[in-house]
Each structure stands twice: as C-alpha cells, then as structure tokens.
Amino acid sequence: MNDVLIVARTRMQQRHICVAGLDLITGELIRLTDHRGTNYSEMAPYQPGEVWRIDYQAKYGLTRPHVEDVRVLQASLLEPRADIVALLDKHPALRDGSPRELFGGSLTFESSLGLDGFDDARTPYLNRRSRIPRCSIELWLTDRFFTKRMTLRDGQPKTYLVGPPPSPADVSMKAPYNGFDDPGLILPPGTLVSVSLARWWRPFGDDPAWDKCHMQLCNVLWRPDRA
C-alpha cells in the first residue's frame, strides 16, 4: 500500500468526479477510479490536501495522454491536512514558468476573439495534430496573476481563471476552473495549482480532426499570500 497525496477533485458530467493524487512513494501522479475502474461519484470522500494509504492496481489499455488511471482496491485516510509544501519538497513533481511549457510544450492556445467577454485571452488545448504528451496531470507554480471570472455556458454558471501575460513575449490565458473549492477572486504568481487535460471531445461533425482536449485548472493547493 502506498501513501497518496490528493491533489485534485474536479467536476465531471452526471455528478461524477475526477480524483488525482501524487504517490509519495513512487513520485508518480495517478488518477483514482473505483475497483471496477470507473470514475467516483460526488459521494467519494477524497479531498485535496489529504493523504490516503491506498492499495491500487494500474489499469491497462490506456492511451496517451490519459495514462494515469488506477483501480483502488483498498483505502484509508492517513492525514486529513497534510503539509503540502514539505511533501512536494521531497517529491518535486511540479512545473513552473509559462503555461506554454506545460505538458511538454504540446498545448495550442486558441483565441476566442473576445466573443466570451475575456478580451484576447487564449484557451490551452490539444488536438489530434498536437504532439501528444506522456501525461494528463501536472502540478504548476503559476507565473502570473489570475482573476476569477464567471460566465454562463449552456445556461449554467461556469468559473474561469484569466491571466494576462507576465511579459509581451508570452500569451494571455484563460482556462476553466472545475474544482469544488472557491479559488478566490485573485491568485498571485507562485500559486500551486493542479492542472489536467480533460477527456477528448468533438465539438461538431464526425471528423476526428475536430477532436479537442482542453486543459483545466483543478484545485488551488497552496498560495504564497496565505503561507
């Protein structure tokens, strides 16, 4: 059994959740599913910042970038409120710098031309022509200020984090925030967040060339202004 720090709990469709963790023994990021290999419901107990002792098995037949899924066979809560900074000092599985460098630099940044009210902020995503990264979960020390913005999508409220570029050479970015916690109105640079690539979806048509895989911000794990 391995000790696992929960780093993400994000919303999915049909009241399911995606739970990600950092294995403190192997240093690998994993995505927890139940013993049948299906996503947990919102009733699952896992919360970001907890450490669980988990017996799990890898799932097989996975394709990049979503290769982290494991089946949980047994789990017990070890620490309800872990010292995340201390744990990550021992297991530095995190990225810093520009979002262009996340997921091996494979992301494309799509402009919405201000149609959603976010000016020129660009959305990071993969398509089938992208260089597919080796993972779909990362931990990121942000390089910029982010502001929480709310909008409506399909008639439902949706939270985005919007961040202007820290330098003229970089890109303005917006990404959905799908965690259950409130990220706050403003996040300073150096905030530790979990990020992931959502499952592939096809916005329209039958051609897989239209497939997209958007990056989402999952949870705020630590922020320097509240250290």
TORGU-514084 format. One line per 5 residues: number of its first residue (from 1); their letters; for each residue x, y, z of C-alpha. Coordinates in steps of 0.05 Angstrom, whole numbers, plus 32768, in hexadecimal, padded with zeros to 4 digits. Example, Ala and Ser with C-alpha at 12.3 -4.5 7.8 and 13.67 -1.06 7.14 Angstrom:
% residues 2
1> as> 80F6:7FA6:809C ~ 8111:7FEB:808F
END
This chain:
% residues 227
1> mndvl> 8000:8000:8000 ~ 8019:8046:7FEE ~ 800E:808A:800D ~ 7FEB:80B8:7FDC ~ 7FE2:8103:7FE2
6> ivart> 7FA0:8119:7FC2 ~ 7FAF:8153:7F93 ~ 7F6E:815A:7F6B ~ 7F23:814F:7F71 ~ 7EFF:816A:7F34
11> rmqqr> 7EB9:8169:7F19 ~ 7EA5:813B:7EE0 ~ 7E62:812E:7EBF ~ 7E29:8108:7EE0 ~ 7E42:8119:7F27
16> hicva> 7E83:80F2:7F1F ~ 7EC6:810C:7F35 ~ 7F0E:8105:7F1F ~ 7F3E:80F9:7F59 ~ 7F89:8100:7F4F
21> gldli> 7FC1:80F1:7F80 ~ 800C:80F3:7F87 ~ 8029:80B0:7F9D ~ 805A:80C4:7FD3 ~ 8080:8083:7FCB
26> tgeli> 808B:8081:7F80 ~ 8084:80CC:7F72 ~ 8051:80BD:7F3B ~ 8010:80E2:7F2F ~ 7FD4:80B3:7F2B
31> rltdh> 7F89:80B8:7F1E ~ 7F5E:8091:7F4F ~ 7F23:8067:7F38 ~ 7EFB:8034:7F5F ~ 7F09:7FE9:7F60
36> rgtny> 7EE3:7FE1:7F1E ~ 7F0C:8017:7EFC ~ 7ED4:804B:7EF8 ~ 7ED5:8093:7F10 ~ 7EBE:80A1:7F56
41> semap> 7E7C:80C4:7F65 ~ 7E7A:8105:7F8D ~ 7E6E:80DA:7FCB ~ 7EB7:80C3:7FCB ~ 7EDD:80DE:8008
46> yqpge> 7F1F:80F3:7FE8 ~ 7F30:813D:7FF1 ~ 7F6D:8165:7FDA ~ 7FA3:816A:800F ~ 7F93:8127:802F
51> vwrid> 7FC4:80EC:8031 ~ 7FA5:80A7:8027 ~ 7FC5:8063:802E ~ 7FAF:803F:7FEF ~ 7FB6:7FFA:7FD1
56> yqaky> 7FAC:8003:7F86 ~ 7FB9:7FE2:7F43 ~ 7FCA:8003:7F02 ~ 7F96:8000:7ECB ~ 7FAC:7FE4:7E88
61> gltrp> 7F9C:7FF7:7E41 ~ 7FA1:8041:7E4E ~ 7FB5:8072:7E17 ~ 7FDB:80B3:7E1D ~ 7FD2:80E4:7E3A
66> hvedv> 7FA2:80C5:7E6C ~ 7FCF:808E:7E87 ~ 7FCB:809A:7ED3 ~ 7F8C:8073:7EE4 ~ 7F91:8040:7F1C
71> rvlqa> 7F5D:8013:7F3E ~ 7F58:801E:7F89 ~ 7F52:7FDC:7FAE ~ 7F56:7FF6:7FF5 ~ 7F60:803B:8014
76> sllep> 7F63:805B:8059 ~ 7F6D:80A3:806D ~ 7FB3:80AF:808A ~ 7FB7:80FC:8091 ~ 7F7B:812B:808A
81> radiv> 7FA6:8169:8080 ~ 7FEB:815C:8064 ~ 8026:818D:8060 ~ 8024:8192:8015 ~ 8062:81BE:800E
86> alldk> 808C:818E:8037 ~ 8073:8151:8010 ~ 8081:8171:7FCD ~ 80C7:8185:7FE4 ~ 80D3:813A:7FEA
91> hpalr> 80AE:8129:7FAA ~ 80B8:8164:7F7B ~ 8086:814D:7F46 ~ 8075:8194:7F31 ~ 807F:81C5:7EF8
96> dgspr> 808B:8210:7EFA ~ 8090:8246:7EC5 ~ 8063:8254:7E8A ~ 8025:8229:7E7B ~ 8044:821F:7E37
101> elfgg> 8074:81EF:7E5A ~ 803E:81C4:7E79 ~ 8033:817D:7E5F ~ 8075:817D:7E3A ~ 8066:81BD:7E14
106> sltfe> 8030:819A:7DEB ~ 7FF6:81C9:7DF9 ~ 7FD6:81F6:7DC5 ~ 7FB8:8238:7DDC ~ 7F76:8248:7DBA
111> sslgl> 7F5B:828F:7DB5 ~ 7F11:829C:7DC1 ~ 7F17:82E1:7DA2 ~ 7EF6:82FF:7DE0 ~ 7EB4:82DD:7DD0
116> dgfdd> 7EAE:82C3:7E17 ~ 7EBF:8305:7E38 ~ 7F06:82F2:7E48 ~ 7F28:8320:7E16 ~ 7F63:82FE:7DF5
121> artpy> 7F6E:82C7:7E29 ~ 7F7E:8285:7E09 ~ 7F68:823F:7E1D ~ 7F9C:8207:7E21 ~ 7F8A:81C5:7E00
126> lnrrs> 7FA3:8189:7DD7 ~ 7F89:8171:7D95 ~ 7F99:8132:7D6E ~ 7FD0:8156:7D49 ~ 7FF3:8169:7D8A
131> riprc> 802F:8144:7DA5 ~ 800B:811A:7DD9 ~ 802C:8120:7E1E ~ 803D:80E6:7E4A ~ 800E:80FB:7E82
136> sielw> 7FCD:8120:7E8F ~ 7FD8:8139:7ED6 ~ 800D:816B:7EEE ~ 801A:8199:7F29 ~ 8029:81E1:7F16
141> ltdrf> 8047:821D:7F3B ~ 8024:8254:7F15 ~ 804C:828B:7EF4 ~ 8017:82C2:7EF5 ~ 7FDC:82E1:7F18
146> ftkrm> 7F9A:82BE:7F0B ~ 7F55:82DE:7F14 ~ 7F16:82B6:7F1E ~ 7EE0:82C4:7EEA ~ 7E9A:82A7:7EE6
151> tlrdg> 7E72:829A:7EA7 ~ 7E38:8270:7E8F ~ 7E43:8232:7E66 ~ 7E07:820A:7E4E ~ 7DDE:8231:7E80
156> qpkty> 7E0A:821D:7EBB ~ 7E3B:8248:7EE1 ~ 7E83:823A:7ECF ~ 7EC3:8251:7EF2 ~ 7F01:8265:7ECB
161> lvgpp> 7F44:827E:7EE2 ~ 7F60:82B4:7EB4 ~ 7FA9:82C9:7EB5 ~ 7FCC:82FF:7E8D ~ 8011:82F0:7E73
166> pspad> 804A:8302:7EA3 ~ 8074:8318:7E67 ~ 8064:832F:7E20 ~ 8082:82EF:7E05 ~ 8050:82C3:7E29
171> vsmka> 8006:82B5:7E1E ~ 7FC8:82CC:7E43 ~ 7FA5:828E:7E5E ~ 7F61:8278:7E76 ~ 7F4D:8233:7E8E
176> pyngf> 7F11:8215:7EB0 ~ 7F16:8209:7EFB ~ 7EF2:81C8:7F0A ~ 7F04:81BE:7F53 ~ 7ECF:81BD:7F8A
181> ddpgl> 7EF3:81F1:7FB4 ~ 7EF1:823C:7FA8 ~ 7F35:8251:7F8A ~ 7F2C:8299:7FA3 ~ 7F24:82D8:7F7B
186> ilppg> 7F6E:82E0:7F6C ~ 7FA7:82AE:7F6C ~ 7FEE:82CA:7F71 ~ 802A:82AF:7F4A ~ 804A:8274:7F6C
191> tlvsv> 8007:8254:7F7D ~ 800A:8208:7F7B ~ 7FD0:81EB:7F52 ~ 7FC1:81A7:7F35 ~ 7FB2:81A6:7EEB
196> slarw> 7F98:816F:7EBE ~ 7F83:8160:7E78 ~ 7F38:8150:7E72 ~ 7F21:8114:7E49 ~ 7F1E:811B:7DFD
201> wrpfg> 7EDE:8138:7DE1 ~ 7EC6:814B:7D9C ~ 7EA4:818F:7D97 ~ 7E81:817D:7D56 ~ 7E82:814F:7D1A
206> ddpaw> 7E9C:8108:7D13 ~ 7EE3:8118:7D00 ~ 7F14:8107:7D38 ~ 7F3F:8141:7D1F ~ 7F0F:816E:7D47
211> dkchm> 7F1D:8149:7D88 ~ 7F36:8175:7DC1 ~ 7F51:8168:7E06 ~ 7F4F:81A8:7E31 ~ 7F7C:81B8:7E6C
216> qlcnv> 7F57:81C7:7EAC ~ 7F6C:81E3:7EEF ~ 7F59:81B2:7F25 ~ 7F69:81CA:7F6B ~ 7F91:81FF:7F90
221> lwrpd> 7FC0:81D8:7FBE ~ 7FEA:8211:7FDB ~ 7FF0:825C:7FD1 ~ 802A:8288:7FE7 ~ 7FFE:82BF:8004
226> ra> 7FE1:828E:8036 ~ 8020:8268:8049
END
